[in-house]
């Protein structure tokens, strides 16, 4: 279905469960192609980077976070952004985290010390704007690459997720600059029920369910790509 607007996008995404966010260049599945070819332009008014909240997929990233609680948007597939719905969140949590807590993962050596530092700051509050996180973590120019890597690591392993945006405010109380991405833990974003559901399945069961569903969405998807898509 070539969606025509935001509401149709949400409908298709909820039906299909997950999607790459910036097109399907990895050969898995995306609700919206990142394409400017004439065939697409004739079929839908959807256009990237126009600023129109009804027809610009770039605007939809934040709309789903601002307006809904059943769709997550974050850097979750191939270190790129994507969407996961509440219905499929337990499967990805079981597959990626193997139902481990953050503390378990850190003790097992699958989380870096720097990523733990960033996670602990985010987990200390209900939500954490990026600019505040950088200040609290004392990120300087030398730490920039490591900081960005830690954020990606934590999102890919489904320990944190984007949960909205917040406008920067000066000391005088005036808003300025671009809005800042806000992060929170996945536990705070999804709530207890999703994690209870995840705990009822094994990693293998969750992996197989996602694998099968990818093939229903894209029967020509490559098996190695599907495996990487699932495991992160």
C-alpha positions as CSV (number, residue, x, y, z in Angstrom):
1,X,0.0,0.0,0.0
2,X,1.4,3.4,-1.0
3,X,0.4,5.5,1.9
4,X,-1.0,9.0,1.3
5,X,-0.6,10.7,4.7
6,X,0.4,10.3,8.4
7,X,-2.8,8.4,9.4
8,X,-2.4,5.8,6.7
9,X,1.3,5.4,7.7
10,X,0.3,4.7,11.3
11,X,-2.4,2.3,10.2
12,X,0.0,0.3,8.0
13,X,2.8,0.4,10.6
14,X,0.5,-1.0,13.3
15,X,-0.7,-3.7,11.0
16,X,2.8,-4.8,10.0
17,X,4.6,-4.3,13.3
18,X,8.0,-2.8,12.4
19,X,9.7,-0.9,9.7
20,X,13.0,0.7,8.6
21,X,12.5,4.5,8.8
22,X,14.5,5.8,5.9
23,X,13.6,3.5,3.1
24,X,14.4,-0.1,2.5
25,X,18.1,0.0,1.4
26,X,18.9,-3.0,3.6
27,X,16.4,-5.2,1.8
28,X,14.1,-5.9,4.8
29,X,11.0,-3.8,4.8
30,X,9.9,-0.1,5.0
31,X,6.5,1.4,5.0
32,X,7.8,4.5,3.2
33,X,10.4,4.3,0.4
34,X,13.1,7.0,0.4
35,X,12.6,7.6,-3.2
36,X,12.1,10.5,-5.6
37,X,11.4,8.5,-8.8
38,X,8.5,9.6,-11.0
39,X,6.4,6.5,-10.3
40,X,6.3,7.2,-6.6
41,X,5.7,11.0,-7.1
42,X,2.6,10.2,-9.2
43,X,1.2,7.7,-6.6
44,X,1.4,9.7,-3.4
45,X,1.7,13.2,-2.1
46,X,4.2,12.0,0.5
47,X,7.5,14.0,0.3
48,X,10.5,14.0,2.5
49,X,11.7,17.2,4.2
50,X,8.9,19.5,3.3
51,X,7.9,20.2,6.9
52,X,4.3,19.2,6.3
53,X,3.2,17.1,9.3
54,X,0.6,15.2,7.2
55,X,2.8,14.2,4.3
56,X,6.5,14.4,5.4
57,X,7.9,11.2,6.8
58,X,10.6,13.2,8.6
59,X,7.9,14.8,10.7
60,X,6.3,11.5,11.5
61,X,9.3,10.4,13.5
62,X,8.4,12.8,16.3
63,X,4.7,12.7,15.8
64,X,4.4,9.1,16.8
65,X,6.4,9.8,19.9
66,X,4.5,13.0,20.8
67,X,1.0,11.6,20.1
68,X,1.1,7.8,20.7
69,X,2.3,5.2,23.2
70,X,2.3,2.2,20.9
71,X,5.1,3.0,18.5
72,X,8.7,3.4,19.3
73,X,11.1,5.2,17.0
74,X,14.8,4.9,17.6
75,X,18.1,3.7,16.1
76,X,17.3,0.0,16.2
77,X,18.1,-1.7,12.9
78,X,21.5,-1.8,11.2
79,X,22.5,1.1,13.5
80,X,19.9,3.1,11.6
81,X,16.5,4.4,12.7
82,X,13.4,2.4,12.6
83,X,9.9,1.8,14.1
84,X,8.7,-1.0,16.4
85,X,5.1,-1.3,17.6
86,X,4.0,-2.3,21.0
87,X,2.8,-5.6,19.6
88,X,6.3,-6.6,18.4
89,X,8.3,-4.9,21.1
90,X,8.3,-8.1,23.3
91,X,9.8,-10.1,20.5
92,X,12.7,-7.8,19.8
93,X,13.4,-7.4,23.6
94,X,13.5,-11.1,24.0
95,X,15.7,-11.6,20.9
96,X,18.1,-8.7,21.6
97,X,18.3,-8.7,25.4
98,X,17.6,-12.4,26.0
99,X,15.4,-11.1,28.9
100,X,18.4,-9.7,30.7
101,X,18.3,-6.6,32.8
102,X,20.9,-3.9,32.1
103,X,22.8,-5.0,35.2
104,X,22.9,-8.6,33.9
105,X,24.2,-7.5,30.5
106,X,26.9,-5.3,32.1
107,X,28.1,-8.1,34.4
108,X,28.2,-10.4,31.4
109,X,30.5,-8.0,29.6
110,X,28.1,-7.1,26.7
111,X,27.9,-3.4,27.7
112,X,30.9,-1.1,27.7
113,X,31.9,0.9,30.7
114,X,31.3,4.2,28.9
115,X,27.8,3.0,27.8
116,X,27.0,2.2,31.4
117,X,27.9,5.7,32.4
118,X,25.5,7.1,29.8
119,X,22.8,4.6,30.7
120,X,23.0,5.4,34.4
121,X,22.5,9.1,33.8
122,X,19.5,8.4,31.5
123,X,18.0,5.9,34.0
124,X,18.2,8.4,36.8
125,X,15.4,10.5,35.4
126,X,12.1,9.9,33.7
127,X,13.5,11.4,30.5
128,X,16.8,12.9,29.5
129,X,17.2,15.6,26.8
130,X,20.4,15.1,24.7
131,X,21.9,18.5,25.6
132,X,21.4,17.9,29.3
133,X,22.8,14.4,29.0
134,X,26.0,15.8,27.3
135,X,26.4,18.3,30.2
136,X,25.9,15.7,32.9
137,X,28.2,13.2,31.2
138,X,30.8,16.0,30.7
139,X,31.2,15.2,27.0
140,X,34.0,17.1,25.3
141,X,35.3,17.0,21.7
142,X,37.5,14.0,22.4
143,X,34.5,12.0,23.8
144,X,32.1,12.9,20.9
145,X,32.6,9.7,18.9
146,X,32.6,7.5,21.9
147,X,29.4,9.2,23.2
148,X,27.6,8.7,19.9
149,X,28.7,5.1,19.8
150,X,27.4,4.5,23.3
151,X,24.0,6.0,22.4
152,X,23.8,3.7,19.4
153,X,24.9,0.7,21.4
154,X,22.2,1.3,24.0
155,X,19.5,1.8,21.4
156,X,20.5,-1.2,19.4
157,X,20.5,-3.4,22.5
158,X,17.1,-2.0,23.4
159,X,18.1,-0.5,26.8
160,X,17.2,3.0,25.9
161,X,15.0,4.6,23.2
162,X,14.0,8.0,22.0
163,X,10.9,9.2,23.8
164,X,10.3,12.7,22.4
165,X,11.9,16.1,22.0
166,X,12.4,19.1,24.2
167,X,13.1,22.7,23.3
168,X,16.3,24.2,24.7
169,X,15.7,27.1,27.1
170,X,18.2,29.8,28.0
171,X,19.0,31.0,31.5
172,X,16.6,33.9,30.9
173,X,13.8,31.4,30.2
174,X,13.7,31.9,26.4
175,X,13.5,29.0,24.0
176,X,16.3,28.8,21.4
177,X,17.9,26.6,18.7
178,X,16.8,23.3,17.5
179,X,14.7,21.0,19.8
180,X,16.7,18.3,21.5
181,X,16.1,14.6,21.3
182,X,14.9,13.1,24.6
183,X,15.9,9.6,25.7
184,X,14.5,7.3,28.3
185,X,14.9,3.6,29.2
186,X,12.8,1.1,27.3
187,X,11.3,0.0,30.6
188,X,10.0,3.5,31.1
189,X,8.8,3.8,27.5
190,X,7.0,0.5,27.2
191,X,6.0,-0.2,30.8
192,X,5.8,-3.5,32.7
193,X,3.4,-5.4,30.5
194,X,5.7,-5.5,27.4
195,X,8.5,-6.9,29.5
196,X,6.2,-9.5,31.1
197,X,5.3,-10.6,27.6
198,X,8.9,-10.7,26.5
199,X,9.7,-12.9,29.5
200,X,7.3,-15.6,28.3
201,X,9.3,-16.4,25.2
202,X,12.8,-17.6,24.6
203,X,15.3,-15.8,22.4
204,X,15.0,-18.5,19.8
205,X,11.2,-18.3,19.8
206,X,11.3,-14.6,19.4
207,X,13.9,-14.7,16.7
208,X,11.9,-17.3,14.7
209,X,8.7,-15.2,15.0
210,X,10.4,-12.1,13.7
211,X,12.2,-14.0,10.9
212,X,8.8,-15.5,9.7
213,X,7.1,-12.1,9.9
214,X,9.9,-10.4,7.8
215,X,9.3,-13.0,5.1
216,X,5.6,-12.3,5.1
217,X,6.4,-8.6,4.5
218,X,9.2,-9.3,2.1
219,X,9.5,-12.8,0.8
220,X,12.7,-12.0,-1.1
221,X,14.6,-10.8,2.0
222,X,18.0,-12.4,2.4
223,X,18.5,-14.8,5.3
224,X,21.7,-13.2,6.5
225,X,20.2,-9.7,6.3
226,X,17.2,-10.9,8.3
227,X,19.5,-12.4,11.0
228,X,21.4,-9.1,11.3
229,X,18.1,-7.2,11.4
230,X,16.8,-9.3,14.3
231,X,20.0,-9.5,16.4
232,X,21.2,-5.9,15.9
